[in-house]
Amino acid sequence: MPRDLSQTAPQSAAREPVVRESVAPEKAPPSTSRRRIAFRKRRLRVEDVNVVDRSMLHRAIGGTIVGNTMEWYDVGVFGYLITAMGPVFLPEADASVQTLFLLGTFAATFVARPAGGVFFGWLGDKIGRQRVLAATLIMMAASTFALGLLPGYNLIGVWAAALLVLVKLVQGFSTGGEYAGATTFVSEYAADRRRGFFASFLDMGSYLGFAAGAALVSVLQMTLGSAAMGEYGWRIPFLAAGPLGAIAIYFRLRIEESPTFQAALEAQERAPHELAADDEGAAKGPLHIVRSYWRPILVAMVVVAAANTVGYALTSYMPTYLTESKGYDELHGTLLTIPVLVVMSLCIPLTGRLSDRIGRRPVLWIGAVSTIVLAIPAFLLIGVGSVAATLAGLALVAFPVTFYVANLASALPAQFPTASRYGAMGIAYNFAVAIFGGTTPFIVDALIQATGNDMMPAYYLMATSLVGAVAVLFLQESARRPLPGSMPSVESAAEAHDVVEHQDEDPLIDLAHMPLPEVPVALAADGEAVQLPLDHPAAVAAAEQEGIDLEATALEAKATGEEPVASSTSA
């Protein structure tokens, strides 16, 4: 099992200039009177490289997809039942007030998400990803099922609306840990060169779950009619979450802890003093995470905001927009979006694979620029009124979503080191979704009602994507690279040998960001480097001064029976 102490953050600076020549151990201790003592990471070995177990990877992907599918199934059901549920909870209010209340309730779910993201993110970095993801799925499925059991206004009055908000808050709290944990989990399981492809299946599952919820609502609307839907039919999709949730929980419990996180735990048990020397290897609290990684957190939040504004406009708001602003009945408002969502979902792995080839940032830029270019034509086409024009307009909205969401699951976790990855993701993703994503239907509907302009959704999407395109400039490219604080992850033993053989010239291998032991070297004025014995007096003195734990390097050498060799490409 490769060691992963997460002892290096993406922002860590090199101590010394890169030395290009190989550094060989010195038989006799060299004179250090005119040499400067520096420290190099030891060279990468074959046993350091994680070779992915394909069966475990497939099980991990399946076990995480079911949770994302479950989450978005509820989002789809709730969004498509807004017009049917309004009279159940606020029968005496106008239709516009009912819609705003339920859209506000939908937004309240996202108000609770940051709290859940902070709590479950911290817990996932402390006790493991798998157990936390099992807990979030159980809470999520139970709260969705509870929605179908809620009494209406005719039984308990205004308390019905209060209970609805309460259950959605509980649901939001649990989902706060779901996406951040799932993306962290799959990213840590996947091989570096195919991380974009495998991680994109999470969002494919999300949108297929949304489409499944919408399809179920459509079938009920066609078979039961609007009167029966308002009386009891709206409960059926939520109650169906019970057995669906039980199946999802079964698959979730069968997955094993990510090898990257498990390696970190094992390293802590073997050498806890290493963490005392550098606390990057230990789980941190939310405040420490924000202080340490506020820049990548801020960048991630802006990118998430841009992507989810378009995503939630397509999924959660579009049925309401088609019904209230474009004159479609509830059934057609639902049916028109389903084929677009299905086709878009099936294309998501293709854009995930594309990001593995050309990079995360170029694909995210395609999503941002296409939103800016296509938003106005999309809503103009929807305004034409024909079914064909509406489908074309929806397809134009879906196009940038495909490029946006396929990359979030692989690009964002790679901005943070292993020990803080779940926590940082929980903060960045959920605060952004709470402020921008979940509130998009409410904000856009309020803008239309305030201005009377049906094109306000297009302008809003363009504005958020313009800011998102700028933020991508500051996003660290992570395609085909090891995760920060992690050893390389490959698909075969042959690839592992190739990585080790070409570690000096491979620009994608940065040993400075890997949890490798430090090795002392003496640098001459001309740049010549000579490796020092671990017990050399000058090396020991320099290590104490810089806080380098040479004892950890010595312990590893004793355990493996192999003397460390200083790298020529890490400082």
N, C-alpha and C positions, 0 to 999 in steps of 0.2 A: 504493500500500500504506500503510495507516495506521501511524503510529509507535507503538510499544508498548515503553517503556523500563522498565515495572513500577516506577516510581519512587515509588509511593505504596502503602502498606499499608493495610488496612482500619482499623487503629487510629490512623492518623496524625491529629494534631490540627490544626485550623485556626490559622493565625498571627494572623488579625485577624477582627473581626466581619464578617458579610456586608454588603456595600454593595448596596442594592437598585437605585439608579439606574444608568443606563448610564454607562460611563466612556469618554470620548472622548479621543483623543490631543491634546496641547497643541501648538499651533503654535510658541509661544515658551516657553522654559523658565520655569516659574512660580517665584515666590519660595518657598523652603522653610523660611524662618526660623521660622515658627510652624506648620509642618506636620510630621506624622510620616510617615516613609517606610515603606511596606508593599509587599507583592508579591502580585499577582493572577496566576492562570493566564490565559493568553490565551484569547480566545473560540474556541469550536469552529468549524471550517470543514467544508464538505461533503466535501472531500478527506480529512479526518481519519477519516470514518466508513467502516467496513468493510462493503461490500455483499457478502453471502454468495453464492458461486458454488454454485448448487444441485447441479450434477453432481458437483462436488468434495465437497460435503457428503454426498451419498448414497454416494459411494465411500468416504469416511472412515468413515461409520457402518457400512457393510458390512464394511470391512476390520478394524474393531475388534470388531464383533459376533462374527466367526469366532473370535477369540482367547478371548473370554469363554465362548463356546459350548464351545470345546475344553476350557477349564479345568473347567467344571462338568460336562461329559461324564465326565471322569475322576472327579470327586467322586461323581457318581451311580453310576458303575460300581463304584467301590471300596466305597461305602456299601452297595450292594445285594449285594455278593459276600462280605461279611464272614463270614457263616456257612459259605459254601463254601470260603473260603480258610483258615479256622482250622485244619482238620486237615492242610492242605498244609504249613504252616510250624511248627505246634506239635501234632503228632499225639498226643503222650503226655500233653497237658494236658487238664484238664476243659473242657467246652464254655464255661463262664462265664469261665475264664481265657483261652481262645482269643479270646473276644469282647472282653474287656478289653484284650488285647494288640493286637488289630487296631484297636480304637477309639483306643488309645494311639498306635499308629503313624499313624493318621489325624490325631491331634492333633499329632504330631511334625512333620507337614508344615507346620503353622501356626507351630510354633516357629521354623522357618527363614524364614518369610515376612517378619518384621520386618527381618532382615538384607538380604533381597532388596529390600524396599521402600526401605530407606535407601540401598543402593548404586545401584539402578536409578533411584530418584527423583533423586538427586544427578546421575547421569549424564544423565538426560533433561533436566534443567534446564541442563546444560552443552553437550551436543552436539545435542539435539533429541529430540522425542518419537517420531518415526517410526522412526528407526534402533534405538532402545532397544526399542520394542514389537516390532520384527521379531526381535530377539535373544531376548526373553523367550518369544515363541511357539515359536521353534525349540527352545529348551531344554525347554520344557514338553511339546511333542509328542514329543521324543526320550525323555524320562524316562518318559512314559506308555507308549510303545511298549516300553521296556526292562522294564517290570513284567511284560509277557507272556512275557518270555524268562527270567525268574528260575528257577533250580533250586529244588526243594523240599527239605524236611528229609531225605527218604529218600536224597538224593544227597550233600549236604554238611553235614547236621546243623544245628546251631544257627546256622551261618553263613548259612543261607538266610534266617532271620529278620533277621539283621544286615544282609544285602544289601537286604532289603525296606525296612528303616528308612532305609538310606543313599539309595536311589533316591527315596523319598518326601521326604527332606530336600532333595535336589537339585531335585525338582519344586516343593517349597514355596518355595525360594529364587527360582526363576524366576517363579512366580506372584505373588511379592511385588511385582514391578514391573508386573504385567499390569493389574489393575483400576485402580490409581491412575493409570497411564499412559493407559488407555483413557478413563476419565472426564475426565481433564485434556484429552485430545486432542479428544474430541467437544464438550466444553463450550467450547473455544476455537474450534471450527468453527461452532457453531450461532449463529443470530440470538438476540439477547437475549430477545425476547418469546416464543420457542418453544424455549428451551433445555431446559426440563423435559420436553417431549414427545420431542425427538430423543434426549436423553441416556437416557431411560427404555428405549429399545430395547436398550441394553447389557444390562440386567437381564432383559429379555424373552428375549434370546438365551441368557443364563446358565441360566435355568430350563428353557428348551426343550432346551438341551444336556443338562441333568440328566435331563429326561424321556426324551430319546433314549437316553441310557445305560441308564436303568432299563428302557425298552422292549426294548432289545437283550438285556439280561440275562433279562428275562421270556420272550422268545422262545426263548432258549437253554435255559432251565429247562424249558419245555414240550416242546421237541423232543429234548433230550438226556437229561433226567432227572437226579436228584441225584447218582447215582454217576458219570456221565460228567462232570458239572459239576465235581465234586471232583477228577477225574483230569486233565482237560485243558480242559474247557469254560470254566473261569474265565479262561483266557488269551486267548480269542478277542476279547472286547471291548477289551482293552488292545492287542492286536496290530492291531486295526482302526484304532487311533489313528495308525498310520503313514501310510496313504494319506489319511485325513481331515486329518491335520496338514499333509501336503504341499499339499493344496488350500487350507487356511487360510493357509499361508505365502505361497502365490501371491497371494492377495487382499491380504494384509497388505503385501506388497512394492509393490503398485500404488498405495497411497495416498501423498499428498504431505504435507509438513510443515504443521502448523497455521499459518494466516496470522498469528495473534497472536504465536506464538513466532518466526516468520520475520521479522516486523516488528521484534521486539526485536533479533534478530541484525543486521539491516540497520542499525538505529539505532546499534548498538555500532560497526559498521564506519565509519559516517559521522562519528560524534562520540564517540570513546572518552573524551574528556576529561569528557563529561557524567557518565560513570560514576565518574570520579575524584571529582567533586563530590558525588555521592550514590550509594553503592554498592548501593542498592536495585535498580538495573538489572542487576547482575551476579549470576551464580549463586553460591549460598552453600553452605557445608558443612553437614552435618546439625546440628552443635552450634549454629551460628549461627542456623539455622532455628528450632530449639527455643527458644533465648533470645529471638528476635524475635517468635515467634508462638505461645508456649506456651499462651496462653489459648484461641485458636480451635482449636489442636490438641487440647487437653483436651476441649473441648466436642464436637468432631467424634468423638473416641474414644468418648465416652459414648453418643452417638447411634448410632454404628456398632455398639457392643456390644449395645445394646438391639435394633436391627434384626436383626443377624445371629444373635443367640441364638434368636429366633423362626424365622428362616429356616433355620438348620441343624437345629433341632429338627424342622421339617417335612420337610426333604430327607434329611439324612444319618442322623438317628437314628430316624425314624418306622418304617422297615421293620424295624429290629431290635426296636423297642418292640412292634410288632404281632406279631412272631414269638415273642419270648421272654416277654413279659408278658401278651399277649392270646390266645395259642394259635393264631394263624394259621400256616399253613405258609409256607415261604419264597416260594413263587410268589404267593400271595394277599397276603402282606406287601408285595410289590413292586407287583403289579397295582393295588391299591387306591389307591396314591398317584399313579399316572401321570395319570388323567383330571383329578384335582384340580390337579396341576402345570400341565397344558396349559391349562386354563381360566384359572388364575391368571396364567400367562404372557401370555396374550392380553389380559388386563385391565390389565396394567402400563402400556402406553402411555396408557390412558384416565386413570389416576391421575397420570401424568406431565403430560398436558394439563391436568388439573384444577389442578395446582400452578402452571401458568402463569397461571391465571385467579384463583385465590384465595390463592396464595402457598405457599412451601415449608413454612413452619412450621405452618400449619393442617393441611395434609395429613399431616405427620409426627405431629402430635398425634392425628389420627384413628387412625393406626397404633398409637400407644402406648396410648391409652385403650381402643381395641377389644381389644387384647391383655389388658389388665387385666380387662375385663368378660367376655370370651369364653373365656379359658383354662380355667377350671373347667368350664363347660358343654361345652366341646369334648372334654376328656378323660373326662368322665362319659358322653358319647355314645359315644365309642370303647369305653368299658368295657362298654356294653350287649352287645356281641358280634355283633350282626347286621351284615351288609354295609351296609345302608342307613344304620344309625346310625353306623357307622365312617366312611362317606363324608361324612356330615353333620358329624361331629366334625372330620375333616380339613379340610373346607371352612371351618369356623370358625377353625381355625389359619391357614389360607391367607389369610383376609380381611385381617388386619392386615399380613401380609407384603406384600401388594399395595401398600398405602399407604406402608409403610416403604421398601422397596427402590426404588420408582419415583423417589424423590426424592434418594437418596444421590448418584447420579451427577451431578446438577445442583446440589444444595445445597452439597456439601462443597468442590468445587474453587473455588467462588465465595467461600470464606472467606479465600483466600490470593492474593497478587499473582503476576503471570505468572512472574517470575524465580525464584520459590520454590514455585510451585504443585505441580509434580510431586513435589518432595522432601517438602514438607509433607504432601501426600496420602499418599505412601508411608509416612511415619512414622505419621500418625494412623490411617489405615485398617488397616494391617497389624498394628500393635501391638494394636489393639482386637480384630481378628479372631483373632489368636493367643491372646489372654488369655481371650476370651469366646466367640467364634463357633466356632472349630474344636474347642474343648474341650467344647462343649455336650453332644455325645453321650456323652463319657466321664464328665463330671460328673453328668449326669442318671442315667445307668445306675448309677453308683456310689452316688448318693443312694437310688435304689430298692432296691439290694441292701443298703445299710446300714440303711434304715428299714423295708423291706418294704411301703412305701406307693406304690402305682402312680400317685398323684396328685402326686408330687413334681415331675414336669415342669411341671405347670400352675403350681405355686407359684414355681418358679424363673423361668419366663417372666414372671409377674406382677411379681416383684421387679425384674428388669432393666428392664422397660418403665416401671415407676414412676420409676426413676432417669432413664431416657431422657426421659420427659415433662418432667421438671424441666430437663434439659440443653437441650431445644429452646427454652426461654425465653431462653437466652443465645446462640442461633444467630442470626447476622445474616441477615435476610431478603434474598434475592437475586433473586427472581422479577422478570423483565422489566427488570432492571438490567444495565448493563455489568459485566463482570468487573473486579475491582480491578486497577489498573495497566494497563487496556486501554481502547481507544477503543470507542465504541458499535458494535454489530454489528447490521445490519438486513438485510431481505430484498429491498429494492428501492431504486433511486435516488430515487424519490419519497419513500420513508420517510426516507432520509438527509437530504433537504432539509427535511423536516418536523421532524426532530430538531434540526437547526441553527437553524431558525426559532424553535422553542419552547424552546430550551435554558435560558432564564432562568426560565421558569415551570414547567417539567417537574420534578416532585419526584424522578423516577427518574434524572435526569441530574445527577450530582455531579462537577463539573469538578475539584474538589480531589483526587479519586482517579484522575485521568487523567494520562497522561504528556505534559502540555502544557508549553511553555516559560513561565517566569515573566516578568511585565511589572511594572515599578515604577510605583507611584502615590503621590501625596502626599495624606495625609488631614488635613483640618482638624478642629478641635475639634468642629464641628457635624456631622461625618460626611461633608462634601463631599469627593469624590475627584477628583483631577486626574492624568491619566496623564503620566508623565515620559518624556523621551527616554531611550533606552538608555544614552547616553553622558553623561547629566547627572551632574555630580560627586557630588551627594548620593545619587543612585541607585547609582552605582558604589561609594561608600563603604559604604552600607547592605548592598549585595550581598556585598561582601567580609566584612563583619562577620557576616552570617547564612549565609554559605556558598552563596549563590545564584549560579548560573552564567549571568550575562547574556550571556556570549560565545556560548553555545549559542543563545540567543534571537536574537542578531544574525546568526549564521550561517544560521539558518533563514530570517530575513527576507531576507537576501541571496540565498539559493538560490531562494526562491519569488517574490521581487520584490514581496512583500506585507508591509506593516508590521503588526506584531501589535497587536491591540486588547485591552485588559485586560477580563477578564470582570467582570460586576457581581455574580456569585453565587458566586465562589470566593474563599477567603481564604488 
